[in-house]
Amino acid sequence: MDYVSALVPPVVMAALFIGVIRVIVKTQGGANKTKEDAAVDAAYARVEGTQPSPRTDG
């Protein structure tokens, strides 16, 4: 019975990992894709707006 107690934790972790991956794959795209893309674009614009422009004078 020691082999059963040794195999249970990896099997449970594998099942949970598969569940997490399935949730991630299911939530990609769909109705929320446009909202998520807009949020990322806004974050990029905010970061680009706060960085100083590089100096070109020698």
N, C-alpha and C positions, 0 to 999 in steps of 0.2 A: 504494500500500500504506500510505501515511500515514493514510488514513482508517480503515483497519482497526485500526491501533495506537491511534488516537484513540478508537475506539468500544469497544474491549475493556474498559477499566476501568469505564465506566459500566454496561455490560451485566453484568459480573461483580458489581458492587455492587448492581444491581437484583435479580439472582438471589439474592444473599445476603439482601437486605432482605426479599424475598418469603418466603424460607425462615424467617427469624426471625419474621415475622408469622404464618406458618402454625403454628409451634411455640407461639407465644403463644396463638393462638386454640384450638389443640387442648388445651392444658393448662388452659384455663378451665373450671370446673365439674367434673363427674365425681366420682370417688371422693375426690379431694383437696379438694373444695370445702368440706366440713364442717370438715376439719382447718384449712384456711386461714382460714375464717371464725372459728373458735374462737381461733386465734392473734391475729387482728386484734382481736377482742373483748377478749382478755386484755390486749393492749397498750393499748387505749383505757382499760380499767379501771385499769391501772397508772398511766397518765398522769393520769387524773382523780383518782385517789387521792392523788397526790403534790402536786397543785396546792392552794394554800391557798384556802379559801372567801372570797368577797368580803365585806368588812366592810359592815354595814348601819347601824352607829351613826354619827350625824352628826358 
